[in-house]
Amino acid sequence: MARSSTISSPTAVALFATALLFLLHPLNAELTADFYAKTCPDVSSIVQTVIHEALQYDPRITASLLRLHFHDCFVQGCDGSVLLDNSPTIKSEKDAAPNFNSARGFGVVDKIKAAIESTCPETVSCADILALAANASVYLSGGPYWTVLLGRRDSLTANQGLANTSIPSPFESYANLTSKFYVLGLDITDLVTLSGAHTFGRAHCKSFTPRLYNFTKNGGPDPTLSPWYLTALQKLCPPNFNPKVITDLDPTTPNLFDNHYYSNLQKNDGLFETDQELYSTAGAATVPIVNSFSADQSAFFKSFTRSIVNMGNISPLTGSNGEIRCNCRKVNKS
C-alpha cells in the first residue's frame, strides 16, 4: 500500500533553522586525502586495528560507529560534537532523543583516540576519527573502501536542541525525511544510499513498535509490513515489550554490509517506517533507486562511497576554527 506525507509546521521551522546554519557554514573544500601524510601517516591503520579488535567481542560495533558519524554530521556539521559529555557549559547531544540509550561505540572511539595520541599526540581530531572509523567499519563488514577526506577540527560546543530536530527519526514522514537531507546539501540519491547503512546493526523495539499496533485509523498495523515480518516483530516486541530487546535491522544478513537492505524493502521487510517509505511511497523518486541498488550491489557500493564523502563534507571546522581535542569527551582547557 502506498503512502503520502506532508511537512508539519514545527518541522518546517526546525528545517529552516538548520538551513540557516548550513548557509553560514557551507560545504568546505579544504579537506584533503593526505592531510596526515606527514604528521600521522599510520592513522588509518590504527583506527582499523582498534575496530577489528572490538569486532571480536561486539559484532554490532561497526554499525554503531558508522551511525555516530552520521549523527555527528547532521548536527552543526561533522565536528565531533556528538562525542562531548555533559559539563557545566555543555548539554550533551548524547541525551538528545535520537541518541539517548541508543547511540553507542563511545568507548571504542576513546580507545582509538588513545592509540592515536600515543603515536601522534594532539594531531588528529575526533571528528576525523569518526570519519575514519566509518570507513573502516564498512570495509571490515564486507562493504567498499573509499578515500576519506581529512582535516576537520573539533567543535567547542554541542547542540542538543538541534540534535532533536535535525537527525531523522525512524517515524519521519517521507516529505520530512527528504527535507532533512536536502537542507544539508544531500539529494535523493544520497538519501537512498545512506539509508542503506541499515543493512547491518540492531534496533530497539521502541523504534518500530508504533508500526505494529494502532498504526492505522482503525487500530491496525502498518499495511506496508509483510505478514510474516509483522508476526515475527509482534512476537519479539509485544505491546508491553522489554525495552532492552533488540532485533536485526536486516533480517537476511544482519552483520554484513551488502545490498540486501534494498531487496528487503521490495518485499515489504523494511524495519523502520522511514526505510519502507523509500519504496512504498506512491510516485516517490526513491523507488527506482531502490530497485537499481537491489539489482546491482556494485552500483550501491559505488554510490555509497560518493554519498558518505558528501555527508562527511557537511560544514567541517578547518584552519584555526575549533580545536584538536585531547579527549573526545571534553573540550581542551584554555
Phi and psi restraints in degrees (value plus and minus 20) as a CYANA .aco file:
   2 ALA   PHI    -103.3   -63.3
   2 ALA   PSI     137.6   177.6
   3 ARG   PHI    -135.9   -95.9
   3 ARG   PSI     143.6   183.6
   4 SER   PHI    -166.8  -126.8
   4 SER   PSI     129.2   169.2
   5 SER   PHI    -165.8  -125.8
   5 SER   PSI     139.7   179.7
   6 THR   PHI    -152.3  -112.3
   6 THR   PSI     140.1   180.1
   7 ILE   PHI    -105.3   -65.3
   7 ILE   PSI     110.1   150.1
   8 SER   PHI     -98.9   -58.9
   8 SER   PSI     135.7   175.7
   9 SER   PHI     -81.8   -41.8
   9 SER   PSI     -66.5   -26.5
  10 PRO   PHI     -79.3   -39.3
  10 PRO   PSI     -58.6   -18.6
  11 THR   PHI     -85.9   -45.9
  11 THR   PSI     -59.5   -19.5
  12 ALA   PHI     -80.7   -40.7
  12 ALA   PSI     -58.7   -18.7
  13 VAL   PHI     -84.5   -44.5
  13 VAL   PSI     -63.0   -23.0
  14 ALA   PHI     -84.6   -44.6
  14 ALA   PSI     -59.7   -19.7
  15 LEU   PHI     -87.5   -47.5
  15 LEU   PSI     -55.4   -15.4
  16 PHE   PHI     -83.4   -43.4
  16 PHE   PSI     -61.5   -21.5
  17 ALA   PHI     -83.3   -43.3
  17 ALA   PSI     -59.6   -19.6
  18 THR   PHI     -86.0   -46.0
  18 THR   PSI     -59.8   -19.8
  19 ALA   PHI     -82.7   -42.7
  19 ALA   PSI     -59.1   -19.1
  20 LEU   PHI     -82.6   -42.6
  20 LEU   PSI     -62.9   -22.9
  21 LEU   PHI     -82.1   -42.1
  21 LEU   PSI     -61.5   -21.5
  22 PHE   PHI     -83.6   -43.6
  22 PHE   PSI     -59.7   -19.7
  23 LEU   PHI     -87.5   -47.5
  23 LEU   PSI     -53.3   -13.3
  24 LEU   PHI     -93.5   -53.5
  24 LEU   PSI     -49.6    -9.6
  25 HIS   PHI    -151.6  -111.6
  25 HIS   PSI      57.4    97.4
  26 PRO   PHI     -92.2   -52.2
  26 PRO   PSI     155.8   195.8
  27 LEU   PHI     -74.0   -34.0
  27 LEU   PSI     118.6   158.6
  28 ASN   PHI    -134.5   -94.5
  28 ASN   PSI     109.4   149.4
  29 ALA   PHI    -113.1   -73.1
  29 ALA   PSI     -11.6    28.4
  30 GLU   PHI    -100.1   -60.1
  30 GLU   PSI     -32.1     7.9
  31 LEU   PHI     -89.9   -49.9
  31 LEU   PSI     122.5   162.5
  32 THR   PHI    -156.8  -116.8
  32 THR   PSI     136.8   176.8
  33 ALA   PHI     -92.8   -52.8
  33 ALA   PSI     -46.0    -6.0
  34 ASP   PHI    -127.9   -87.9
  34 ASP   PSI       6.1    46.1
  35 PHE   PHI     -77.5   -37.5
  35 PHE   PSI     -57.7   -17.7
  36 TYR   PHI    -124.7   -84.7
  36 TYR   PSI      -2.4    37.6
  37 ALA   PHI     -76.2   -36.2
  37 ALA   PSI     -56.2   -16.2
  38 LYS   PHI    -121.0   -81.0
  38 LYS   PSI     -52.8   -12.8
  39 THR   PHI    -109.0   -69.0
  39 THR   PSI     -45.5    -5.5
  40 CYS   PHI    -179.0  -139.0
  40 CYS   PSI      48.7    88.7
  41 PRO   PHI     -83.5   -43.5
  41 PRO   PSI     -42.5    -2.5
  42 ASP   PHI    -118.0   -78.0
  42 ASP   PSI      -5.2    34.8
  43 VAL   PHI     -79.6   -39.6
  43 VAL   PSI     -61.2   -21.2
  44 SER   PHI     -84.0   -44.0
  44 SER   PSI     -63.2   -23.2
  45 SER   PHI     -89.0   -49.0
  45 SER   PSI     -53.2   -13.2
  46 ILE   PHI     -83.3   -43.3
  46 ILE   PSI     -66.6   -26.6
  47 VAL   PHI     -80.5   -40.5
  47 VAL   PSI     -66.8   -26.8
  48 GLN   PHI     -85.1   -45.1
  48 GLN   PSI     -57.1   -17.1
  49 THR   PHI     -83.7   -43.7
  49 THR   PSI     -65.3   -25.3
  50 VAL   PHI     -84.3   -44.3
  50 VAL   PSI     -62.1   -22.1
  51 ILE   PHI     -88.4   -48.4
  51 ILE   PSI     -58.9   -18.9
  52 HIS   PHI     -80.4   -40.4
  52 HIS   PSI     -60.1   -20.1
  53 GLU   PHI     -86.6   -46.6
  53 GLU   PSI     -61.1   -21.1
  54 ALA   PHI     -85.0   -45.0
  54 ALA   PSI     -52.3   -12.3
  55 LEU   PHI     -83.6   -43.6
  55 LEU   PSI     -43.2    -3.2
  56 GLN   PHI     -86.4   -46.4
  56 GLN   PSI     -45.9    -5.9
  57 TYR   PHI    -142.0  -102.0
  57 TYR   PSI     -24.6    15.4
  58 ASP   PHI    -162.9  -122.9
  58 ASP   PSI      72.4   112.4
  59 PRO   PHI     -87.8   -47.8
  59 PRO   PSI     -31.6     8.4
  60 ARG   PHI    -107.3   -67.3
  60 ARG   PSI     -31.3     8.7
  61 ILE   PHI     -83.9   -43.9
  61 ILE   PSI     -54.1   -14.1
  62 THR   PHI     -86.0   -46.0
  62 THR   PSI     -63.2   -23.2
  63 ALA   PHI     -84.8   -44.8
  63 ALA   PSI     -57.7   -17.7
  64 SER   PHI     -85.9   -45.9
  64 SER   PSI     -60.3   -20.3
  65 LEU   PHI     -90.2   -50.2
  65 LEU   PSI     -58.4   -18.4
  66 LEU   PHI     -82.7   -42.7
  66 LEU   PSI     -60.2   -20.2
  67 ARG   PHI     -84.3   -44.3
  67 ARG   PSI     -56.2   -16.2
  68 LEU   PHI     -81.0   -41.0
  68 LEU   PSI     -61.4   -21.4
  69 HIS   PHI     -82.1   -42.1
  69 HIS   PSI     -63.7   -23.7
  70 PHE   PHI     -81.1   -41.1
  70 PHE   PSI     -70.6   -30.6
  71 HIS   PHI     -88.6   -48.6
  71 HIS   PSI     -45.0    -5.0
  72 ASP   PHI     -91.4   -51.4
  72 ASP   PSI     -69.8   -29.8
  73 CYS   PHI     -87.0   -47.0
  73 CYS   PSI     -48.8    -8.8
  74 PHE   PHI     -98.5   -58.5
  74 PHE   PSI     -25.0    15.0
  75 VAL   PHI    -142.8  -102.8
  75 VAL   PSI      87.3   127.3
  76 GLN   PHI      30.9    70.9
  76 GLN   PSI      10.7    50.7
  77 GLY   PHI      65.8   105.8
  77 GLY   PSI     154.8   194.8
  78 CYS   PHI    -100.6   -60.6
  78 CYS   PSI      65.7   105.7
  79 ASP   PHI    -152.6  -112.6
  79 ASP   PSI      -7.9    32.1
  80 GLY   PHI      53.3    93.3
  80 GLY   PSI      -8.7    31.3
  81 SER   PHI     -85.9   -45.9
  81 SER   PSI     -48.0    -8.0
  82 VAL   PHI     -85.5   -45.5
  82 VAL   PSI     -38.1     1.9
  83 LEU   PHI    -106.7   -66.7
  83 LEU   PSI     -33.1     6.9
  84 LEU   PHI     -93.0   -53.0
  84 LEU   PSI     113.6   153.6
  85 ASP   PHI    -102.0   -62.0
  85 ASP   PSI     148.1   188.1
  86 ASN   PHI     -83.3   -43.3
  86 ASN   PSI     126.3   166.3
  87 SER   PHI    -172.0  -132.0
  87 SER   PSI     155.5   195.5
  88 PRO   PHI     -77.7   -37.7
  88 PRO   PSI     -43.0    -3.0
  89 THR   PHI    -134.9   -94.9
  89 THR   PSI     -21.4    18.6
  90 ILE   PHI    -148.7  -108.7
  90 ILE   PSI     109.2   149.2
  91 LYS   PHI    -118.5   -78.5
  91 LYS   PSI      89.1   129.1
  92 SER   PHI     -84.0   -44.0
  92 SER   PSI     119.6   159.6
  93 GLU   PHI     -88.6   -48.6
  93 GLU   PSI     -36.2     3.8
  94 LYS   PHI     -83.4   -43.4
  94 LYS   PSI     -42.9    -2.9
  95 ASP   PHI    -113.9   -73.9
  95 ASP   PSI     -20.0    20.0
  96 ALA   PHI     -90.2   -50.2
  96 ALA   PSI     134.2   174.2
  97 ALA   PHI     -73.4   -33.4
  97 ALA   PSI     -62.2   -22.2
  98 PRO   PHI     -89.6   -49.6
  98 PRO   PSI     -35.1     4.9
  99 ASN   PHI    -133.4   -93.4
  99 ASN   PSI     -45.4    -5.4
 100 PHE   PHI     -82.5   -42.5
 100 PHE   PSI     104.6   144.6
 101 ASN   PHI      34.6    74.6
 101 ASN   PSI       7.6    47.6
 102 SER   PHI    -156.9  -116.9
 102 SER   PSI     -75.1   -35.1
 103 ALA   PHI     -84.1   -44.1
 103 ALA   PSI     118.9   158.9
 104 ARG   PHI    -169.7  -129.7
 104 ARG   PSI     153.2   193.2
 105 GLY   PHI      81.1   121.1
 105 GLY   PSI     -16.9    23.1
 106 PHE   PHI     -83.4   -43.4
 106 PHE   PSI     -54.7   -14.7
 107 GLY   PHI     -85.8   -45.8
 107 GLY   PSI     -56.3   -16.3
 108 VAL   PHI     -89.5   -49.5
 108 VAL   PSI     -58.0   -18.0
 109 VAL   PHI     -80.4   -40.4
 109 VAL   PSI     -60.7   -20.7
 110 ASP   PHI     -80.1   -40.1
 110 ASP   PSI     -61.6   -21.6
 111 LYS   PHI     -86.6   -46.6
 111 LYS   PSI     -60.2   -20.2
 112 ILE   PHI     -82.0   -42.0
 112 ILE   PSI     -66.0   -26.0
 113 LYS   PHI     -80.9   -40.9
 113 LYS   PSI     -63.8   -23.8
 114 ALA   PHI     -82.6   -42.6
 114 ALA   PSI     -61.7   -21.7
 115 ALA   PHI     -85.4   -45.4
 115 ALA   PSI     -59.1   -19.1
 116 ILE   PHI     -90.5   -50.5
 116 ILE   PSI     -61.3   -21.3
 117 GLU   PHI     -82.0   -42.0
 117 GLU   PSI     -51.9   -11.9
 118 SER   PHI     -91.9   -51.9
 118 SER   PSI     -41.3    -1.3
 119 THR   PHI    -123.4   -83.4
 119 THR   PSI     -61.5   -21.5
 120 CYS   PHI    -154.2  -114.2
 120 CYS   PSI      53.7    93.7
 121 PRO   PHI     -81.7   -41.7
 121 PRO   PSI     119.1   159.1
 122 GLU   PHI      34.6    74.6
 122 GLU   PSI      20.6    60.6
 123 THR   PHI    -143.3  -103.3
 123 THR   PSI     -66.4   -26.4
 124 VAL   PHI    -122.0   -82.0
 124 VAL   PSI     107.0   147.0
 125 SER   PHI     -95.3   -55.3
 125 SER   PSI     137.7   177.7
 126 CYS   PHI     -89.2   -49.2
 126 CYS   PSI     -52.1   -12.1
 127 ALA   PHI     -83.7   -43.7
 127 ALA   PSI     -60.9   -20.9
 128 ASP   PHI     -89.0   -49.0
 128 ASP   PSI     -53.8   -13.8
 129 ILE   PHI     -80.2   -40.2
 129 ILE   PSI     -62.0   -22.0
 130 LEU   PHI     -83.1   -43.1
 130 LEU   PSI     -60.5   -20.5
 131 ALA   PHI     -85.5   -45.5
 131 ALA   PSI     -62.5   -22.5
 132 LEU   PHI     -88.9   -48.9
 132 LEU   PSI     -57.4   -17.4
 133 ALA   PHI     -85.9   -45.9
 133 ALA   PSI     -56.7   -16.7
 134 ALA   PHI     -82.3   -42.3
 134 ALA   PSI     -63.8   -23.8
 135 ASN   PHI     -82.3   -42.3
 135 ASN   PSI     -70.7   -30.7
 136 ALA   PHI     -82.5   -42.5
 136 ALA   PSI     -57.4   -17.4
 137 SER   PHI     -85.7   -45.7
 137 SER   PSI     -63.3   -23.3
 138 VAL   PHI     -85.5   -45.5
 138 VAL   PSI     -65.9   -25.9
 139 TYR   PHI     -83.5   -43.5
 139 TYR   PSI     -64.0   -24.0
 140 LEU   PHI     -88.9   -48.9
 140 LEU   PSI     -34.5     5.5
 141 SER   PHI    -121.7   -81.7
 141 SER   PSI      -8.1    31.9
 142 GLY   PHI      78.2   118.2
 142 GLY   PSI     -15.9    24.1
 143 GLY   PHI    -113.0   -73.0
 143 GLY   PSI    -191.5  -151.5
 144 PRO   PHI     -97.8   -57.8
 144 PRO   PSI     140.5   180.5
 145 TYR   PHI    -130.7   -90.7
 145 TYR   PSI     119.6   159.6
 146 TRP   PHI    -153.8  -113.8
 146 TRP   PSI     145.9   185.9
 147 THR   PHI    -101.4   -61.4
 147 THR   PSI      95.2   135.2
 148 VAL   PHI    -105.3   -65.3
 148 VAL   PSI     105.0   145.0
 149 LEU   PHI    -101.5   -61.5
 149 LEU   PSI     115.3   155.3
 150 LEU   PHI    -149.6  -109.6
 150 LEU   PSI     148.1   188.1
 151 GLY   PHI     103.3   143.3
 151 GLY   PSI     -10.6    29.4
 152 ARG   PHI     -90.8   -50.8
 152 ARG   PSI     132.2   172.2
 153 ARG   PHI    -137.1   -97.1
 153 ARG   PSI     145.2   185.2
 154 ASP   PHI    -112.3   -72.3
 154 ASP   PSI     124.4   164.4
 155 SER   PHI     -92.8   -52.8
 155 SER   PSI     138.9   178.9
 156 LEU   PHI    -118.7   -78.7
 156 LEU   PSI     -21.3    18.7
 157 THR   PHI    -159.1  -119.1
 157 THR   PSI     143.7   183.7
 158 ALA   PHI    -139.7   -99.7
 158 ALA   PSI     149.7   189.7
 159 ASN   PHI    -161.9  -121.9
 159 ASN   PSI      64.8   104.8
 160 GLN   PHI     -82.8   -42.8
 160 GLN   PSI     -59.0   -19.0
 161 GLY   PHI     -81.9   -41.9
 161 GLY   PSI     -64.6   -24.6
 162 LEU   PHI     -87.8   -47.8
 162 LEU   PSI     -53.5   -13.5
 163 ALA   PHI     -82.2   -42.2
 163 ALA   PSI     -54.6   -14.6
 164 ASN   PHI     -89.8   -49.8
 164 ASN   PSI     -45.7    -5.7
 165 THR   PHI    -127.8   -87.8
 165 THR   PSI     -47.3    -7.3
 166 SER   PHI    -111.4   -71.4
 166 SER   PSI     -52.1   -12.1
 167 ILE   PHI     -97.3   -57.3
 167 ILE   PSI     103.4   143.4
 168 PRO   PHI     -80.5   -40.5
 168 PRO   PSI     118.3   158.3
 169 SER   PHI    -114.0   -74.0
 169 SER   PSI     144.6   184.6
 170 PRO   PHI     -87.2   -47.2
 170 PRO   PSI     -31.2     8.8
 171 PHE   PHI    -128.4   -88.4
 171 PHE   PSI      -7.4    32.6
 172 GLU   PHI     -86.0   -46.0
 172 GLU   PSI     121.8   161.8
 173 SER   PHI     -90.1   -50.1
 173 SER   PSI     139.0   179.0
 174 TYR   PHI     -78.3   -38.3
 174 TYR   PSI     -63.4   -23.4
 175 ALA   PHI     -83.8   -43.8
 175 ALA   PSI     -63.8   -23.8
 176 ASN   PHI     -86.0   -46.0
 176 ASN   PSI     -59.5   -19.5
 177 LEU   PHI     -81.3   -41.3
 177 LEU   PSI     -69.7   -29.7
 178 THR   PHI     -84.1   -44.1
 178 THR   PSI     -55.6   -15.6
 179 SER   PHI     -85.8   -45.8
 179 SER   PSI     -59.2   -19.2
 180 LYS   PHI     -86.7   -46.7
 180 LYS   PSI     -47.5    -7.5
 181 PHE   PHI     -99.8   -59.8
 181 PHE   PSI     -65.9   -25.9
 182 TYR   PHI     -79.0   -39.0
 182 TYR   PSI     -59.3   -19.3
 183 VAL   PHI     -86.0   -46.0
 183 VAL   PSI     -38.7     1.3
 184 LEU   PHI    -123.5   -83.5
 184 LEU   PSI      -7.6    32.4
 185 GLY   PHI      64.0   104.0
 185 GLY   PSI      -4.8    35.2
 186 LEU   PHI    -126.0   -86.0
 186 LEU   PSI     114.0   154.0
 187 ASP   PHI    -118.7   -78.7
 187 ASP   PSI    -192.4  -152.4
 188 ILE   PHI     -79.8   -39.8
 188 ILE   PSI     -61.0   -21.0
 189 THR   PHI     -83.9   -43.9
 189 THR   PSI     -60.7   -20.7
 190 ASP   PHI     -81.1   -41.1
 190 ASP   PSI     -61.7   -21.7
 191 LEU   PHI     -79.4   -39.4
 191 LEU   PSI     -72.5   -32.5
 192 VAL   PHI     -85.9   -45.9
 192 VAL   PSI     -60.0   -20.0
 193 THR   PHI     -86.0   -46.0
 193 THR   PSI     -69.8   -29.8
 194 LEU   PHI     -90.0   -50.0
 194 LEU   PSI     -48.4    -8.4
 195 SER   PHI     -83.4   -43.4
 195 SER   PSI     -44.6    -4.6
 196 GLY   PHI     -83.1   -43.1
 196 GLY   PSI     -30.4     9.6
 197 ALA   PHI     -84.0   -44.0
 197 ALA   PSI     -36.2     3.8
 198 HIS   PHI     -97.8   -57.8
 198 HIS   PSI      -3.4    36.6
 199 THR   PHI     -99.5   -59.5
 199 THR   PSI     -28.4    11.6
 200 PHE   PHI    -165.5  -125.5
 200 PHE   PSI     148.9   188.9
 201 GLY   PHI      82.7   122.7
 201 GLY   PSI    -197.7  -157.7
 202 ARG   PHI    -152.5  -112.5
 202 ARG   PSI     144.2   184.2
 203 ALA   PHI    -163.7  -123.7
 203 ALA   PSI     127.7   167.7
 204 HIS   PHI     -99.7   -59.7
 204 HIS   PSI     136.6   176.6
 205 CYS   PHI     -73.9   -33.9
 205 CYS   PSI     -57.9   -17.9
 206 LYS   PHI     -79.3   -39.3
 206 LYS   PSI     -41.3    -1.3
 207 SER   PHI    -104.9   -64.9
 207 SER   PSI     -26.7    13.3
 208 PHE   PHI    -162.1  -122.1
 208 PHE   PSI     -27.5    12.5
 209 THR   PHI     -81.2   -41.2
 209 THR   PSI     -47.8    -7.8
 210 PRO   PHI     -78.4   -38.4
 210 PRO   PSI     -41.4    -1.4
 211 ARG   PHI     -97.7   -57.7
 211 ARG   PSI     -40.1    -0.1
 212 LEU   PHI    -109.9   -69.9
 212 LEU   PSI     -46.9    -6.9
 213 TYR   PHI    -157.3  -117.3
 213 TYR   PSI     113.3   153.3
 214 ASN   PHI      33.6    73.6
 214 ASN   PSI      19.4    59.4
 215 PHE   PHI    -100.4   -60.4
 215 PHE   PSI     -59.8   -19.8
 216 THR   PHI    -113.8   -73.8
 216 THR   PSI     150.8   190.8
 217 LYS   PHI     -82.8   -42.8
 217 LYS   PSI     -47.9    -7.9
 218 ASN   PHI    -115.3   -75.3
 218 ASN   PSI      -7.1    32.9
 219 GLY   PHI      67.4   107.4
 219 GLY   PSI     -12.2    27.8
 220 GLY   PHI    -106.1   -66.1
 220 GLY   PSI     155.6   195.6
 221 PRO   PHI     -98.9   -58.9
 221 PRO   PSI     152.7   192.7
 222 ASP   PHI     -80.7   -40.7
 222 ASP   PSI      98.9   138.9
 223 PRO   PHI     -88.3   -48.3
 223 PRO   PSI     -31.3     8.7
 224 THR   PHI    -107.7   -67.7
 224 THR   PSI     -19.8    20.2
 225 LEU   PHI    -103.8   -63.8
 225 LEU   PSI     111.5   151.5
 226 SER   PHI     -84.4   -44.4
 226 SER   PSI     129.6   169.6
 227 PRO   PHI     -76.0   -36.0
 227 PRO   PSI     -64.6   -24.6
 228 TRP   PHI     -86.3   -46.3
 228 TRP   PSI     -58.7   -18.7
 229 TYR   PHI     -90.3   -50.3
 229 TYR   PSI     -59.7   -19.7
 230 LEU   PHI     -79.1   -39.1
 230 LEU   PSI     -66.8   -26.8
 231 THR   PHI     -81.2   -41.2
 231 THR   PSI     -64.8   -24.8
 232 ALA   PHI     -83.9   -43.9
 232 ALA   PSI     -62.0   -22.0
 233 LEU   PHI     -92.0   -52.0
 233 LEU   PSI     -56.4   -16.4
 234 GLN   PHI     -86.0   -46.0
 234 GLN   PSI     -55.0   -15.0
 235 LYS   PHI     -87.5   -47.5
 235 LYS   PSI     -60.0   -20.0
 236 LEU   PHI     -92.5   -52.5
 236 LEU   PSI     -59.1   -19.1
 237 CYS   PHI    -147.6  -107.6
 237 CYS   PSI      61.7   101.7
 238 PRO   PHI     -88.6   -48.6
 238 PRO   PSI     152.0   192.0
 239 PRO   PHI     -73.0   -33.0
 239 PRO   PSI     -53.8   -13.8
 240 ASN   PHI    -121.2   -81.2
 240 ASN   PSI      28.7    68.7
 241 PHE   PHI     -82.4   -42.4
 241 PHE   PSI     135.4   175.4
 242 ASN   PHI     -96.9   -56.9
 242 ASN   PSI     100.7   140.7
 243 PRO   PHI     -82.9   -42.9
 243 PRO   PSI     -33.7     6.3
 244 LYS   PHI    -109.6   -69.6
 244 LYS   PSI     -29.2    10.8
 245 VAL   PHI     -91.0   -51.0
 245 VAL   PSI     116.8   156.8
 246 ILE   PHI    -148.8  -108.8
 246 ILE   PSI     139.2   179.2
 247 THR   PHI    -160.6  -120.6
 247 THR   PSI     144.0   184.0
 248 ASP   PHI     -90.0   -50.0
 248 ASP   PSI     117.2   157.2
 249 LEU   PHI     -87.6   -47.6
 249 LEU   PSI     -55.3   -15.3
 250 ASP   PHI    -137.0   -97.0
 250 ASP   PSI      87.3   127.3
 251 PRO   PHI     -90.9   -50.9
 251 PRO   PSI     -27.5    12.5
 252 THR   PHI    -109.7   -69.7
 252 THR   PSI     -79.4   -39.4
 253 THR   PHI    -152.7  -112.7
 253 THR   PSI      59.0    99.0
 254 PRO   PHI     -84.6   -44.6
 254 PRO   PSI     -42.8    -2.8
 255 ASN   PHI    -129.5   -89.5
 255 ASN   PSI     -17.2    22.8
 256 LEU   PHI    -126.2   -86.2
 256 LEU   PSI     123.9   163.9
 257 PHE   PHI    -112.1   -72.1
 257 PHE   PSI      80.4   120.4
 258 ASP   PHI    -163.7  -123.7
 258 ASP   PSI    -186.6  -146.6
 259 ASN   PHI    -120.1   -80.1
 259 ASN   PSI      -6.9    33.1
 260 HIS   PHI     -85.6   -45.6
 260 HIS   PSI     -42.3    -2.3
 261 TYR   PHI     -72.7   -32.7
 261 TYR   PSI     -61.6   -21.6
 262 TYR   PHI     -95.5   -55.5
 262 TYR   PSI     -58.1   -18.1
 263 SER   PHI     -88.5   -48.5
 263 SER   PSI     -49.8    -9.8
 264 ASN   PHI     -83.3   -43.3
 264 ASN   PSI     -61.9   -21.9
 265 LEU   PHI     -82.3   -42.3
 265 LEU   PSI     -58.5   -18.5
 266 GLN   PHI     -83.7   -43.7
 266 GLN   PSI     -45.2    -5.2
 267 LYS   PHI    -117.7   -77.7
 267 LYS   PSI     -11.4    28.6
 268 ASN   PHI      42.8    82.8
 268 ASN   PSI      16.1    56.1
 269 ASP   PHI    -133.0   -93.0
 269 ASP   PSI      10.9    50.9
 270 GLY   PHI     -99.1   -59.1
 270 GLY   PSI     113.7   153.7
 271 LEU   PHI     -94.7   -54.7
 271 LEU   PSI     -67.9   -27.9
 272 PHE   PHI    -108.2   -68.2
 272 PHE   PSI     131.0   171.0
 273 GLU   PHI     -77.3   -37.3
 273 GLU   PSI     -61.8   -21.8
 274 THR   PHI     -86.6   -46.6
 274 THR   PSI     -48.1    -8.1
 275 ASP   PHI     -87.2   -47.2
 275 ASP   PSI     -76.1   -36.1
 276 GLN   PHI     -84.8   -44.8
 276 GLN   PSI     -49.1    -9.1
 277 GLU   PHI     -82.2   -42.2
 277 GLU   PSI     -46.0    -6.0
 278 LEU   PHI     -82.5   -42.5
 278 LEU   PSI     -45.9    -5.9
 279 TYR   PHI    -129.4   -89.4
 279 TYR   PSI     -48.7    -8.7
 280 SER   PHI    -119.0   -79.0
 280 SER   PSI     -21.6    18.4
 281 THR   PHI    -100.9   -60.9
 281 THR   PSI     102.2   142.2
 282 ALA   PHI     -78.3   -38.3
 282 ALA   PSI     107.3   147.3
 283 GLY   PHI      51.5    91.5
 283 GLY   PSI      -9.8    30.2
 284 ALA   PHI     -88.0   -48.0
 284 ALA   PSI     120.5   160.5
 285 ALA   PHI     -88.5   -48.5
 285 ALA   PSI     -32.5     7.5
 286 THR   PHI     -97.6   -57.6
 286 THR   PSI     -43.1    -3.1
 287 VAL   PHI     -80.3   -40.3
 287 VAL   PSI     -70.9   -30.9
 288 PRO   PHI     -83.3   -43.3
 288 PRO   PSI     -47.8    -7.8
 289 ILE   PHI     -90.6   -50.6
 289 ILE   PSI     -62.5   -22.5
 290 VAL   PHI     -77.2   -37.2
 290 VAL   PSI     -66.3   -26.3
 291 ASN   PHI     -81.1   -41.1
 291 ASN   PSI     -60.6   -20.6
 292 SER   PHI     -84.2   -44.2
 292 SER   PSI     -66.0   -26.0
 293 PHE   PHI     -90.6   -50.6
 293 PHE   PSI     -51.5   -11.5
 294 SER   PHI     -86.0   -46.0
 294 SER   PSI     -55.3   -15.3
 295 ALA   PHI    -102.2   -62.2
 295 ALA   PSI     -40.8    -0.8
 296 ASP   PHI    -163.9  -123.9
 296 ASP   PSI      79.4   119.4
 297 GLN   PHI     -84.3   -44.3
 297 GLN   PSI     -55.1   -15.1
 298 SER   PHI     -82.2   -42.2
 298 SER   PSI     -57.0   -17.0
 299 ALA   PHI     -85.0   -45.0
 299 ALA   PSI     -60.5   -20.5
 300 PHE   PHI     -83.0   -43.0
 300 PHE   PSI     -67.7   -27.7
 301 PHE   PHI     -80.4   -40.4
 301 PHE   PSI     -64.0   -24.0
 302 LYS   PHI     -82.4   -42.4
 302 LYS   PSI     -62.5   -22.5
 303 SER   PHI     -87.7   -47.7
 303 SER   PSI     -56.7   -16.7
 304 PHE   PHI     -84.0   -44.0
 304 PHE   PSI     -60.4   -20.4
 305 THR   PHI     -84.0   -44.0
 305 THR   PSI     -49.4    -9.4
 306 ARG   PHI     -97.4   -57.4
 306 ARG   PSI     -66.0   -26.0
 307 SER   PHI     -89.5   -49.5
 307 SER   PSI     -56.0   -16.0
 308 ILE   PHI     -89.5   -49.5
 308 ILE   PSI     -51.8   -11.8
 309 VAL   PHI     -89.7   -49.7
 309 VAL   PSI     -61.3   -21.3
 310 ASN   PHI     -77.3   -37.3
 310 ASN   PSI     -65.3   -25.3
 311 MET   PHI     -86.0   -46.0
 311 MET   PSI     -60.3   -20.3
 312 GLY   PHI     -87.2   -47.2
 312 GLY   PSI     -33.2     6.8
 313 ASN   PHI    -113.1   -73.1
 313 ASN   PSI     -15.1    24.9
 314 ILE   PHI     -91.4   -51.4
 314 ILE   PSI      91.9   131.9
 315 SER   PHI      23.5    63.5
 315 SER   PSI      32.9    72.9
 316 PRO   PHI     -93.3   -53.3
 316 PRO   PSI     130.5   170.5
 317 LEU   PHI    -105.5   -65.5
 317 LEU   PSI     109.4   149.4
 318 THR   PHI    -157.5  -117.5
 318 THR   PSI     156.0   196.0
 319 GLY   PHI      45.3    85.3
 319 GLY   PSI    -141.9  -101.9
 320 SER   PHI    -117.9   -77.9
 320 SER   PSI     -16.0    24.0
 321 ASN   PHI     -98.6   -58.6
 321 ASN   PSI     125.3   165.3
 322 GLY   PHI      46.1    86.1
 322 GLY   PSI    -172.0  -132.0
 323 GLU   PHI    -177.1  -137.1
 323 GLU   PSI     154.6   194.6
 324 ILE   PHI    -123.3   -83.3
 324 ILE   PSI      83.1   123.1
 325 ARG   PHI     -86.6   -46.6
 325 ARG   PSI     119.2   159.2
 326 CYS   PHI    -101.4   -61.4
 326 CYS   PSI     -46.9    -6.9
 327 ASN   PHI    -150.1  -110.1
 327 ASN   PSI     100.6   140.6
 328 CYS   PHI     -84.6   -44.6
 328 CYS   PSI     -36.3     3.7
 329 ARG   PHI    -107.4   -67.4
 329 ARG   PSI     -31.5     8.5
 330 LYS   PHI    -171.5  -131.5
 330 LYS   PSI     134.1   174.1
 331 VAL   PHI     -93.4   -53.4
 331 VAL   PSI     136.9   176.9
 332 ASN   PHI     -90.3   -50.3
 332 ASN   PSI     132.4   172.4
 333 LYS   PHI     -95.0   -55.0
 333 LYS   PSI     119.2   159.2
